[in-house]
Amino acid sequence: METINLGKVSIVYRGDYSEIITYNKMDVVFDGYSSYISKVASNTGNSLSDTNYWGYVAKGQQILSGPTENRPTIVSIGIQYFDTTLSKPIWYNGASWVDSNGLIV
């Protein structure tokens, strides 16, 4: 368990969220790709979407991955895909998949 001291305020990172663990006020949990902070003491079994108990800290992004032939076909500009055939990350620019050098791949 890591405590981050912010002067008069400190938070405790408690790892992945579990509905059976009791969290204290200012405990931070991870759920998939996002982080939440407990707003109350004795926080047990409350859904992370319940804003009375949890505050949204940061939303992560799931990186899609797979072989070239499985690249998503319906995507928005900027989406990242790790192409396992090419062994590198690529991005959709609105017209094509490109690598970090801007080359179409």
PDB file as gemmi writes it, atoms N, CA and C in Angstrom:
CRYST1    1.000    1.000    1.000  90.00  90.00  90.00 P 1                      
ATOM      1  N   MET A   1       0.837  -1.162   0.000  1.00  0.00           N  
ATOM      2  CA  MET A   1       0.000   0.000   0.000  1.00  0.00           C  
ATOM      3  C   MET A   1       0.891   1.236   0.000  1.00  0.00           C  
ATOM      4  N   GLU A   2       0.679   2.122  -0.957  1.00  0.00           N  
ATOM      5  CA  GLU A   2       1.521   3.310  -1.085  1.00  0.00           C  
ATOM      6  C   GLU A   2       0.775   4.543  -0.595  1.00  0.00           C  
ATOM      7  N   THR A   3       1.404   5.310   0.284  1.00  0.00           N  
ATOM      8  CA  THR A   3       0.840   6.571   0.745  1.00  0.00           C  
ATOM      9  C   THR A   3       1.576   7.700   0.051  1.00  0.00           C  
ATOM     10  N   ILE A   4       0.820   8.617  -0.526  1.00  0.00           N  
ATOM     11  CA  ILE A   4       1.407   9.772  -1.183  1.00  0.00           C  
ATOM     12  C   ILE A   4       1.120  10.980  -0.311  1.00  0.00           C  
ATOM     13  N   ASN A   5       2.162  11.580   0.233  1.00  0.00           N  
ATOM     14  CA  ASN A   5       2.013  12.715   1.130  1.00  0.00           C  
ATOM     15  C   ASN A   5       1.916  13.998   0.327  1.00  0.00           C  
ATOM     16  N   LEU A   6       0.819  14.715   0.498  1.00  0.00           N  
ATOM     17  CA  LEU A   6       0.612  15.976  -0.195  1.00  0.00           C  
ATOM     18  C   LEU A   6       0.594  17.130   0.804  1.00  0.00           C  
ATOM     19  N   GLY A   7       1.474  17.062   1.798  1.00  0.00           N  
ATOM     20  CA  GLY A   7       1.490  18.082   2.846  1.00  0.00           C  
ATOM     21  C   GLY A   7       0.439  17.758   3.881  1.00  0.00           C  
ATOM     22  N   LYS A   8      -0.598  18.561   3.964  1.00  0.00           N  
ATOM     23  CA  LYS A   8      -1.664  18.344   4.941  1.00  0.00           C  
ATOM     24  C   LYS A   8      -2.673  17.298   4.477  1.00  0.00           C  
ATOM     25  N   VAL A   9      -2.549  16.865   3.230  1.00  0.00           N  
ATOM     26  CA  VAL A   9      -3.471  15.884   2.669  1.00  0.00           C  
ATOM     27  C   VAL A   9      -2.654  14.694   2.197  1.00  0.00           C  
ATOM     28  N   SER A  10      -3.126  13.507   2.451  1.00  0.00           N  
ATOM     29  CA  SER A  10      -2.446  12.341   1.883  1.00  0.00           C  
ATOM     30  C   SER A  10      -3.493  11.353   1.412  1.00  0.00           C  
ATOM     31  N   ILE A  11      -3.141  10.617   0.373  1.00  0.00           N  
ATOM     32  CA  ILE A  11      -4.018   9.586  -0.156  1.00  0.00           C  
ATOM     33  C   ILE A  11      -3.310   8.247  -0.034  1.00  0.00           C  
ATOM     34  N   VAL A  12      -4.093   7.203   0.000  1.00  0.00           N  
ATOM     35  CA  VAL A  12      -3.541   5.852   0.071  1.00  0.00           C  
ATOM     36  C   VAL A  12      -4.049   5.068  -1.123  1.00  0.00           C  
ATOM     37  N   TYR A  13      -3.125   4.567  -1.925  1.00  0.00           N  
ATOM     38  CA  TYR A  13      -3.499   3.723  -3.048  1.00  0.00           C  
ATOM     39  C   TYR A  13      -3.772   2.325  -2.519  1.00  0.00           C  
ATOM     40  N   ARG A  14      -4.993   1.815  -2.755  1.00  0.00           N  
ATOM     41  CA  ARG A  14      -5.407   0.523  -2.202  1.00  0.00           C  
ATOM     42  C   ARG A  14      -5.502  -0.588  -3.237  1.00  0.00           C  
ATOM     43  N   GLY A  15      -5.044  -0.352  -4.448  1.00  0.00           N  
ATOM     44  CA  GLY A  15      -5.063  -1.402  -5.464  1.00  0.00           C  
ATOM     45  C   GLY A  15      -6.395  -1.510  -6.170  1.00  0.00           C  
ATOM     46  N   ASP A  16      -6.683  -2.680  -6.703  1.00  0.00           N  
ATOM     47  CA  ASP A  16      -7.927  -2.904  -7.433  1.00  0.00           C  
ATOM     48  C   ASP A  16      -9.125  -2.858  -6.493  1.00  0.00           C  
ATOM     49  N   TYR A  17     -10.213  -2.266  -6.957  1.00  0.00           N  
ATOM     50  CA  TYR A  17     -11.437  -2.146  -6.172  1.00  0.00           C  
ATOM     51  C   TYR A  17     -12.022  -3.524  -5.854  1.00  0.00           C  
ATOM     52  N   SER A  18     -12.531  -3.671  -4.640  1.00  0.00           N  
ATOM     53  CA  SER A  18     -13.255  -4.867  -4.231  1.00  0.00           C  
ATOM     54  C   SER A  18     -14.442  -4.434  -3.382  1.00  0.00           C  
ATOM     55  N   GLU A  19     -15.597  -4.968  -3.667  1.00  0.00           N  
ATOM     56  CA  GLU A  19     -16.802  -4.584  -2.916  1.00  0.00           C  
ATOM     57  C   GLU A  19     -16.798  -5.126  -1.491  1.00  0.00           C  
ATOM     58  N   ILE A  20     -15.881  -6.033  -1.159  1.00  0.00           N  
ATOM     59  CA  ILE A  20     -15.855  -6.586   0.202  1.00  0.00           C  
ATOM     60  C   ILE A  20     -14.837  -5.903   1.115  1.00  0.00           C  
ATOM     61  N   ILE A  21     -14.027  -5.010   0.542  1.00  0.00           N  
ATOM     62  CA  ILE A  21     -13.041  -4.280   1.349  1.00  0.00           C  
ATOM     63  C   ILE A  21     -13.670  -2.985   1.857  1.00  0.00           C  
ATOM     64  N   THR A  22     -13.354  -2.623   3.089  1.00  0.00           N  
ATOM     65  CA  THR A  22     -13.800  -1.339   3.628  1.00  0.00           C  
ATOM     66  C   THR A  22     -12.713  -0.301   3.372  1.00  0.00           C  
ATOM     67  N   TYR A  23     -13.101   0.782   2.708  1.00  0.00           N  
ATOM     68  CA  TYR A  23     -12.160   1.845   2.359  1.00  0.00           C  
ATOM     69  C   TYR A  23     -12.366   3.048   3.274  1.00  0.00           C  
ATOM     70  N   ASN A  24     -11.288   3.766   3.510  1.00  0.00           N  
ATOM     71  CA  ASN A  24     -11.333   4.989   4.287  1.00  0.00           C  
ATOM     72  C   ASN A  24     -11.466   6.185   3.353  1.00  0.00           C  
ATOM     73  N   LYS A  25     -11.822   7.313   3.913  1.00  0.00           N  
ATOM     74  CA  LYS A  25     -11.865   8.545   3.143  1.00  0.00           C  
ATOM     75  C   LYS A  25     -10.460   8.815   2.594  1.00  0.00           C  
ATOM     76  N   MET A  26     -10.375   9.189   1.338  1.00  0.00           N  
ATOM     77  CA  MET A  26      -9.139   9.497   0.613  1.00  0.00           C  
ATOM     78  C   MET A  26      -8.386   8.264   0.110  1.00  0.00           C  
ATOM     79  N   ASP A  27      -8.947   7.063   0.270  1.00  0.00           N  
ATOM     80  CA  ASP A  27      -8.345   5.880  -0.342  1.00  0.00           C  
ATOM     81  C   ASP A  27      -8.615   5.927  -1.844  1.00  0.00           C  
ATOM     82  N   VAL A  28      -7.610   5.558  -2.631  1.00  0.00           N  
ATOM     83  CA  VAL A  28      -7.742   5.533  -4.078  1.00  0.00           C  
ATOM     84  C   VAL A  28      -7.709   4.087  -4.548  1.00  0.00           C  
ATOM     85  N   VAL A  29      -8.639   3.752  -5.446  1.00  0.00           N  
ATOM     86  CA  VAL A  29      -8.706   2.398  -5.997  1.00  0.00           C  
ATOM     87  C   VAL A  29      -8.645   2.467  -7.515  1.00  0.00           C  
ATOM     88  N   PHE A  30      -8.297   1.350  -8.087  1.00  0.00           N  
ATOM     89  CA  PHE A  30      -8.173   1.203  -9.529  1.00  0.00           C  
ATOM     90  C   PHE A  30      -9.244   0.229  -9.986  1.00  0.00           C  
ATOM     91  N   ASP A  31      -9.903   0.528 -11.094  1.00  0.00           N  
ATOM     92  CA  ASP A  31     -10.912  -0.371 -11.641  1.00  0.00           C  
ATOM     93  C   ASP A  31     -10.755  -0.414 -13.155  1.00  0.00           C  
ATOM     94  N   GLY A  32     -10.177  -1.479 -13.640  1.00  0.00           N  
ATOM     95  CA  GLY A  32      -9.949  -1.574 -15.071  1.00  0.00           C  
ATOM     96  C   GLY A  32      -8.920  -0.562 -15.512  1.00  0.00           C  
ATOM     97  N   TYR A  33      -9.385   0.523 -16.086  1.00  0.00           N  
ATOM     98  CA  TYR A  33      -8.484   1.547 -16.596  1.00  0.00           C  
ATOM     99  C   TYR A  33      -8.698   2.902 -15.937  1.00  0.00           C  
ATOM    100  N   SER A  34      -9.473   2.958 -14.872  1.00  0.00           N  
ATOM    101  CA  SER A  34      -9.792   4.224 -14.223  1.00  0.00           C  
ATOM    102  C   SER A  34      -9.493   4.185 -12.731  1.00  0.00           C  
ATOM    103  N   SER A  35      -9.361   5.373 -12.121  1.00  0.00           N  
ATOM    104  CA  SER A  35      -9.086   5.502 -10.692  1.00  0.00           C  
ATOM    105  C   SER A  35     -10.196   6.296 -10.021  1.00  0.00           C  
ATOM    106  N   TYR A  36     -10.485   5.936  -8.767  1.00  0.00           N  
ATOM    107  CA  TYR A  36     -11.535   6.590  -7.983  1.00  0.00           C  
ATOM    108  C   TYR A  36     -11.015   6.839  -6.575  1.00  0.00           C  
ATOM    109  N   ILE A  37     -11.555   7.878  -5.924  1.00  0.00           N  
ATOM    110  CA  ILE A  37     -11.164   8.198  -4.556  1.00  0.00           C  
ATOM    111  C   ILE A  37     -12.398   8.135  -3.663  1.00  0.00           C  
ATOM    112  N   SER A  38     -12.241   7.508  -2.504  1.00  0.00           N  
ATOM    113  CA  SER A  38     -13.348   7.387  -1.564  1.00  0.00           C  
ATOM    114  C   SER A  38     -13.626   8.738  -0.915  1.00  0.00           C  
ATOM    115  N   LYS A  39     -14.888   9.143  -0.928  1.00  0.00           N  
ATOM    116  CA  LYS A  39     -15.300  10.414  -0.336  1.00  0.00           C  
ATOM    117  C   LYS A  39     -15.665  10.282   1.136  1.00  0.00           C  
ATOM    118  N   VAL A  40     -15.842   9.034   1.599  1.00  0.00           N  
ATOM    119  CA  VAL A  40     -16.322   8.808   2.964  1.00  0.00           C  
ATOM    120  C   VAL A  40     -15.502   7.732   3.662  1.00  0.00           C  
ATOM    121  N   ALA A  41     -15.568   7.729   4.977  1.00  0.00           N  
ATOM    122  CA  ALA A  41     -14.961   6.653   5.776  1.00  0.00           C  
ATOM    123  C   ALA A  41     -15.916   5.463   5.788  1.00  0.00           C  
ATOM    124  N   SER A  42     -15.403   4.304   6.101  1.00  0.00           N  
ATOM    125  CA  SER A  42     -16.206   3.074   6.187  1.00  0.00           C  
ATOM    126  C   SER A  42     -16.998   2.822   4.909  1.00  0.00           C  
ATOM    127  N   ASN A  43     -16.333   2.934   3.795  1.00  0.00           N  
ATOM    128  CA  ASN A  43     -16.953   2.784   2.478  1.00  0.00           C  
ATOM    129  C   ASN A  43     -16.827   1.326   2.033  1.00  0.00           C  
ATOM    130  N   THR A  44     -17.919   0.575   2.167  1.00  0.00           N  
ATOM    131  CA  THR A  44     -17.919  -0.848   1.813  1.00  0.00           C  
ATOM    132  C   THR A  44     -19.085  -1.164   0.899  1.00  0.00           C  
ATOM    133  N   GLY A  45     -18.815  -1.832  -0.213  1.00  0.00           N  
ATOM    134  CA  GLY A  45     -19.869  -2.338  -1.079  1.00  0.00           C  
ATOM    135  C   GLY A  45     -20.581  -1.303  -1.920  1.00  0.00           C  
ATOM    136  N   ASN A  46     -20.129  -0.065  -1.901  1.00  0.00           N  
ATOM    137  CA  ASN A  46     -20.780   0.977  -2.698  1.00  0.00           C  
ATOM    138  C   ASN A  46     -20.192   1.000  -4.105  1.00  0.00           C  
ATOM    139  N   SER A  47     -21.064   1.070  -5.095  1.00  0.00           N  
ATOM    140  CA  SER A  47     -20.643   1.076  -6.487  1.00  0.00           C  
ATOM    141  C   SER A  47     -19.751   2.267  -6.786  1.00  0.00           C  
ATOM    142  N   LEU A  48     -18.734   2.051  -7.614  1.00  0.00           N  
ATOM    143  CA  LEU A  48     -17.845   3.139  -8.003  1.00  0.00           C  
ATOM    144  C   LEU A  48     -18.584   4.239  -8.767  1.00  0.00           C  
ATOM    145  N   SER A  49     -19.735   3.915  -9.328  1.00  0.00           N  
ATOM    146  CA  SER A  49     -20.514   4.922 -10.050  1.00  0.00           C  
ATOM    147  C   SER A  49     -21.384   5.772  -9.118  1.00  0.00           C  
ATOM    148  N   ASP A  50     -21.436   5.405  -7.830  1.00  0.00           N  
ATOM    149  CA  ASP A  50     -22.228   6.171  -6.856  1.00  0.00           C  
ATOM    150  C   ASP A  50     -21.413   7.366  -6.381  1.00  0.00           C  
ATOM    151  N   THR A  51     -21.736   8.538  -6.893  1.00  0.00           N  
ATOM    152  CA  THR A  51     -20.955   9.742  -6.607  1.00  0.00           C  
ATOM    153  C   THR A  51     -21.121  10.252  -5.180  1.00  0.00           C  
ATOM    154  N   ASN A  52     -22.009   9.658  -4.398  1.00  0.00           N  
ATOM    155  CA  ASN A  52     -22.095   9.993  -2.973  1.00  0.00           C  
ATOM    156  C   ASN A  52     -20.920   9.402  -2.202  1.00  0.00           C  
ATOM    157  N   TYR A  53     -20.340   8.320  -2.740  1.00  0.00           N  
ATOM    158  CA  TYR A  53     -19.267   7.597  -2.062  1.00  0.00           C  
ATOM    159  C   TYR A  53     -17.913   7.692  -2.754  1.00  0.00           C  
ATOM    160  N   TRP A  54     -17.938   7.842  -4.090  1.00  0.00           N  
ATOM    161  CA  TRP A  54     -16.696   7.797  -4.862  1.00  0.00           C  
ATOM    162  C   TRP A  54     -16.568   9.001  -5.781  1.00  0.00           C  
ATOM    163  N   GLY A  55     -15.339   9.500  -5.897  1.00  0.00           N  
ATOM    164  CA  GLY A  55     -15.027  10.564  -6.848  1.00  0.00           C  
ATOM    165  C   GLY A  55     -14.165  10.001  -7.953  1.00  0.00           C  
ATOM    166  N   TYR A  56     -14.453  10.427  -9.141  1.00  0.00           N  
ATOM    167  CA  TYR A  56     -13.714   9.990 -10.315  1.00  0.00           C  
ATOM    168  C   TYR A  56     -12.400  10.753 -10.378  1.00  0.00           C  
ATOM    169  N   VAL A  57     -11.272  10.046 -10.433  1.00  0.00           N  
ATOM    170  CA  VAL A  57      -9.969  10.699 -10.439  1.00  0.00           C  
ATOM    171  C   VAL A  57      -9.405  10.778 -11.856  1.00  0.00           C  
ATOM    172  N   ALA A  58      -9.327   9.654 -12.525  1.00  0.00           N  
ATOM    173  CA  ALA A  58      -8.740   9.639 -13.867  1.00  0.00           C  
ATOM    174  C   ALA A  58      -9.276   8.480 -14.676  1.00  0.00           C  
ATOM    175  N   LYS A  59      -9.543   8.756 -15.930  1.00  0.00           N  
ATOM    176  CA  LYS A  59      -9.991   7.712 -16.825  1.00  0.00           C  
ATOM    177  C   LYS A  59      -8.823   7.269 -17.685  1.00  0.00           C  
ATOM    178  N   GLY A  60      -8.587   5.981 -17.698  1.00  0.00           N  
ATOM    179  CA  GLY A  60      -7.537   5.441 -18.550  1.00  0.00           C  
ATOM    180  C   GLY A  60      -8.095   5.034 -19.893  1.00  0.00           C  
ATOM    181  N   GLN A  61      -7.235   4.554 -20.727  1.00  0.00           N  
ATOM    182  CA  GLN A  61      -7.634   4.116 -22.051  1.00  0.00           C  
ATOM    183  C   GLN A  61      -7.167   2.694 -22.276  1.00  0.00           C  
ATOM    184  N   GLN A  62      -8.081   1.874 -22.689  1.00  0.00           N  
ATOM    185  CA  GLN A  62      -7.717   0.504 -23.026  1.00  0.00           C  
ATOM    186  C   GLN A  62      -7.053   0.514 -24.390  1.00  0.00           C  
ATOM    187  N   ILE A  63      -5.891  -0.088 -24.488  1.00  0.00           N  
ATOM    188  CA  ILE A  63      -5.194  -0.185 -25.761  1.00  0.00           C  
ATOM    189  C   ILE A  63      -5.645  -1.470 -26.449  1.00  0.00           C  
ATOM    190  N   LEU A  64      -6.251  -1.310 -27.592  1.00  0.00           N  
ATOM    191  CA  LEU A  64      -6.682  -2.465 -28.374  1.00  0.00           C  
ATOM    192  C   LEU A  64      -5.453  -3.094 -29.006  1.00  0.00           C  
ATOM    193  N   SER A  65      -5.486  -4.406 -29.205  1.00  0.00           N  
ATOM    194  CA  SER A  65      -4.349  -5.064 -29.830  1.00  0.00           C  
ATOM    195  C   SER A  65      -4.786  -6.311 -30.576  1.00  0.00           C  
ATOM    196  N   GLY A  66      -3.939  -6.725 -31.491  1.00  0.00           N  
ATOM    197  CA  GLY A  66      -4.191  -7.933 -32.254  1.00  0.00           C  
ATOM    198  C   GLY A  66      -3.426  -7.874 -33.566  1.00  0.00           C  
ATOM    199  N   PRO A  67      -3.628  -8.891 -34.408  1.00  0.00           N  
ATOM    200  CA  PRO A  67      -2.925  -8.925 -35.692  1.00  0.00           C  
ATOM    201  C   PRO A  67      -3.486  -7.885 -36.668  1.00  0.00           C  
ATOM    202  N   THR A  68      -2.712  -7.598 -37.698  1.00  0.00           N  
ATOM    203  CA  THR A  68      -3.104  -6.604 -38.710  1.00  0.00           C  
ATOM    204  C   THR A  68      -4.513  -6.845 -39.226  1.00  0.00           C  
ATOM    205  N   GLU A  69      -4.850  -8.083 -39.514  1.00  0.00           N  
ATOM    206  CA  GLU A  69      -6.162  -8.383 -40.116  1.00  0.00           C  
ATOM    207  C   GLU A  69      -7.344  -8.145 -39.166  1.00  0.00           C  
ATOM    208  N   ASN A  70      -7.073  -7.956 -37.879  1.00  0.00           N  
ATOM    209  CA  ASN A  70      -8.146  -7.715 -36.906  1.00  0.00           C  
ATOM    210  C   ASN A  70      -8.251  -6.259 -36.466  1.00  0.00           C  
ATOM    211  N   ARG A  71      -7.598  -5.348 -37.161  1.00  0.00           N  
ATOM    212  CA  ARG A  71      -7.704  -3.933 -36.804  1.00  0.00           C  
ATOM    213  C   ARG A  71      -9.173  -3.504 -36.819  1.00  0.00           C  
ATOM    214  N   PRO A  72      -9.554  -2.652 -35.888  1.00  0.00           N  
ATOM    215  CA  PRO A  72     -10.940  -2.170 -35.878  1.00  0.00           C  
ATOM    216  C   PRO A  72     -11.261  -1.428 -37.173  1.00  0.00           C  
ATOM    217  N   THR A  73     -12.490  -1.561 -37.634  1.00  0.00           N  
ATOM    218  CA  THR A  73     -12.898  -0.881 -38.867  1.00  0.00           C  
ATOM    219  C   THR A  73     -13.731   0.366 -38.586  1.00  0.00           C  
ATOM    220  N   ILE A  74     -14.369   0.420 -37.436  1.00  0.00           N  
ATOM    221  CA  ILE A  74     -15.132   1.606 -37.054  1.00  0.00           C  
ATOM    222  C   ILE A  74     -14.394   2.242 -35.883  1.00  0.00           C  
ATOM    223  N   VAL A  75     -13.637   3.305 -36.164  1.00  0.00           N  
ATOM    224  CA  VAL A  75     -12.805   3.937 -35.149  1.00  0.00           C  
ATOM    225  C   VAL A  75     -12.850   5.450 -35.291  1.00  0.00           C  
ATOM    226  N   SER A  76     -12.449   6.136 -34.259  1.00  0.00           N  
ATOM    227  CA  SER A  76     -12.355   7.589 -34.317  1.00  0.00           C  
ATOM    228  C   SER A  76     -10.896   7.997 -34.458  1.00  0.00           C  
ATOM    229  N   ILE A  77     -10.688   9.220 -34.890  1.00  0.00           N  
ATOM    230  CA  ILE A  77      -9.337   9.743 -35.089  1.00  0.00           C  
ATOM    231  C   ILE A  77      -8.567   9.689 -33.774  1.00  0.00           C  
ATOM    232  N   GLY A  78      -7.330   9.209 -33.847  1.00  0.00           N  
ATOM    233  CA  GLY A  78      -6.453   9.164 -32.684  1.00  0.00           C  
ATOM    234  C   GLY A  78      -6.457   7.862 -31.918  1.00  0.00           C  
ATOM    235  N   ILE A  79      -7.354   6.940 -32.259  1.00  0.00           N  
ATOM    236  CA  ILE A  79      -7.403   5.666 -31.524  1.00  0.00           C  
ATOM    237  C   ILE A  79      -6.098   4.910 -31.748  1.00  0.00           C  
ATOM    238  N   GLN A  80      -5.611   4.288 -30.686  1.00  0.00           N  
ATOM    239  CA  GLN A  80      -4.366   3.529 -30.772  1.00  0.00           C  
ATOM    240  C   GLN A  80      -4.677   2.044 -30.843  1.00  0.00           C  
ATOM    241  N   TYR A  81      -3.850   1.321 -31.579  1.00  0.00           N  
ATOM    242  CA  TYR A  81      -3.967  -0.127 -31.727  1.00  0.00           C  
ATOM    243  C   TYR A  81      -2.553  -0.690 -31.727  1.00  0.00           C  
ATOM    244  N   PHE A  82      -2.312  -1.708 -30.903  1.00  0.00           N  
ATOM    245  CA  PHE A  82      -1.004  -2.359 -30.946  1.00  0.00           C  
ATOM    246  C   PHE A  82      -1.107  -3.516 -31.931  1.00  0.00           C  
ATOM    247  N   ASP A  83      -0.440  -3.363 -33.058  1.00  0.00           N  
ATOM    248  CA  ASP A  83      -0.479  -4.370 -34.120  1.00  0.00           C  
ATOM    249  C   ASP A  83       0.549  -5.448 -33.801  1.00  0.00           C  
ATOM    250  N   THR A  84       0.066  -6.624 -33.427  1.00  0.00           N  
ATOM    251  CA  THR A  84       0.971  -7.710 -33.031  1.00  0.00           C  
ATOM    252  C   THR A  84       1.697  -8.317 -34.236  1.00  0.00           C  
ATOM    253  N   THR A  85       1.163  -8.153 -35.436  1.00  0.00           N  
ATOM    254  CA  THR A  85       1.862  -8.611 -36.633  1.00  0.00           C  
ATOM    255  C   THR A  85       3.101  -7.749 -36.871  1.00  0.00           C  
ATOM    256  N   LEU A  86       2.942  -6.427 -36.682  1.00  0.00           N  
ATOM    257  CA  LEU A  86       4.049  -5.483 -36.882  1.00  0.00           C  
ATOM    258  C   LEU A  86       4.896  -5.298 -35.623  1.00  0.00           C  
ATOM    259  N   SER A  87       4.368  -5.736 -34.491  1.00  0.00           N  
ATOM    260  CA  SER A  87       5.017  -5.566 -33.182  1.00  0.00           C  
ATOM    261  C   SER A  87       5.274  -4.095 -32.847  1.00  0.00           C  
ATOM    262  N   LYS A  88       4.261  -3.255 -33.100  1.00  0.00           N  
ATOM    263  CA  LYS A  88       4.389  -1.845 -32.747  1.00  0.00           C  
ATOM    264  C   LYS A  88       3.018  -1.182 -32.660  1.00  0.00           C  
ATOM    265  N   PRO A  89       2.948  -0.080 -31.911  1.00  0.00           N  
ATOM    266  CA  PRO A  89       1.692   0.663 -31.822  1.00  0.00           C  
ATOM    267  C   PRO A  89       1.451   1.478 -33.090  1.00  0.00           C  
ATOM    268  N   ILE A  90       0.186   1.602 -33.458  1.00  0.00           N  
ATOM    269  CA  ILE A  90      -0.202   2.413 -34.602  1.00  0.00           C  
ATOM    270  C   ILE A  90      -1.422   3.240 -34.209  1.00  0.00           C  
ATOM    271  N   TRP A  91      -1.719   4.297 -34.991  1.00  0.00           N  
ATOM    272  CA  TRP A  91      -2.832   5.181 -34.705  1.00  0.00           C  
ATOM    273  C   TRP A  91      -3.636   5.418 -35.968  1.00  0.00           C  
ATOM    274  N   TYR A  92      -4.946   5.672 -35.770  1.00  0.00           N  
ATOM    275  CA  TYR A  92      -5.803   5.980 -36.907  1.00  0.00           C  
ATOM    276  C   TYR A  92      -5.860   7.493 -37.067  1.00  0.00           C  
ATOM    277  N   ASN A  93      -5.553   7.995 -38.269  1.00  0.00           N  
ATOM    278  CA  ASN A  93      -5.497   9.439 -38.496  1.00  0.00           C  
ATOM    279  C   ASN A  93      -6.747  10.003 -39.180  1.00  0.00           C  
ATOM    280  N   GLY A  94      -7.761   9.186 -39.322  1.00  0.00           N  
ATOM    281  CA  GLY A  94      -8.986   9.617 -39.987  1.00  0.00           C  
ATOM    282  C   GLY A  94      -9.134   9.035 -41.379  1.00  0.00           C  
ATOM    283  N   ALA A  95      -8.018   8.574 -41.941  1.00  0.00           N  
ATOM    284  CA  ALA A  95      -8.047   7.972 -43.267  1.00  0.00           C  
ATOM    285  C   ALA A  95      -7.277   6.657 -43.316  1.00  0.00           C  
ATOM    286  N   SER A  96      -6.203   6.562 -42.509  1.00  0.00           N  
ATOM    287  CA  SER A  96      -5.321   5.391 -42.553  1.00  0.00           C  
ATOM    288  C   SER A  96      -4.745   5.105 -41.177  1.00  0.00           C  
ATOM    289  N   TRP A  97      -4.223   3.901 -41.021  1.00  0.00           N  
ATOM    290  CA  TRP A  97      -3.450   3.549 -39.832  1.00  0.00           C  
ATOM    291  C   TRP A  97      -2.014   3.973 -40.088  1.00  0.00           C  
ATOM    292  N   VAL A  98      -1.408   4.684 -39.126  1.00  0.00           N  
ATOM    293  CA  VAL A  98      -0.039   5.160 -39.277  1.00  0.00           C  
ATOM    294  C   VAL A  98       0.785   4.773 -38.055  1.00  0.00           C  
ATOM    295  N   ASP A  99       2.109   4.693 -38.268  1.00  0.00           N  
ATOM    296  CA  ASP A  99       3.002   4.401 -37.141  1.00  0.00           C  
ATOM    297  C   ASP A  99       3.480   5.716 -36.536  1.00  0.00           C  
ATOM    298  N   SER A 100       4.392   5.639 -35.579  1.00  0.00           N  
ATOM    299  CA  SER A 100       4.849   6.836 -34.873  1.00  0.00           C  
ATOM    300  C   SER A 100       5.627   7.811 -35.763  1.00  0.00           C  
ATOM    301  N   ASN A 101       6.029   7.353 -36.936  1.00  0.00           N  
ATOM    302  CA  ASN A 101       6.708   8.222 -37.900  1.00  0.00           C  
ATOM    303  C   ASN A 101       5.735   8.825 -38.910  1.00  0.00           C  
ATOM    304  N   GLY A 102       4.459   8.500 -38.761  1.00  0.00           N  
ATOM    305  CA  GLY A 102       3.447   9.014 -39.689  1.00  0.00           C  
ATOM    306  C   GLY A 102       3.311   8.226 -40.979  1.00  0.00           C  
ATOM    307  N   LEU A 103       4.038   7.101 -41.055  1.00  0.00           N  
ATOM    308  CA  LEU A 103       3.985   6.271 -42.253  1.00  0.00           C  
ATOM    309  C   LEU A 103       2.759   5.366 -42.224  1.00  0.00           C  
ATOM    310  N   ILE A 104       2.069   5.241 -43.346  1.00  0.00           N  
ATOM    311  CA  ILE A 104       0.910   4.354 -43.425  1.00  0.00           C  
ATOM    312  C   ILE A 104       1.367   2.919 -43.300  1.00  0.00           C  
ATOM    313  N   VAL A 105       0.702   2.182 -42.428  1.00  0.00           N  
ATOM    314  CA  VAL A 105       1.067   0.777 -42.174  1.00  0.00           C  
ATOM    315  C   VAL A 105      -0.138  -0.132 -42.365  1.00  0.00           C  
TER     316      VAL A 105                                                      
END                                                                             
